[in-house]
Amino acid sequence: MIYPSIDKLLNLVDSKYKLVHIASRRSKEIDATGHLQMPRNKYTSEKSIGMALEELAEGFITVVKKEDNEEEEKELLD
């Protein structure tokens, strides 16, 4: 079974397209900087895209609505 489930992620983000956009941006950031929000042994996935989805599911990345109804992601750093 795939973790985290798409159903759980779509409760946090209202469309699959936004989910892909958020995860791909975070994945590229992980690849470029190596910075992770959780200890490496806490991740189920070994790939950065899976790690990005896990961070979203755990609440380390949130989706914030702008005033003009556009959404952007904001990372919550410890």
Secondary structure, DSSP 4 states (H G I P E B T S, - for coil): --SS-HHHHHHHSS-HHHHHHHHHHHHHHHHHH---SS-GGG-S-SSHHHHHHHHHHHTSEEEEE-TTS-EEEEE---
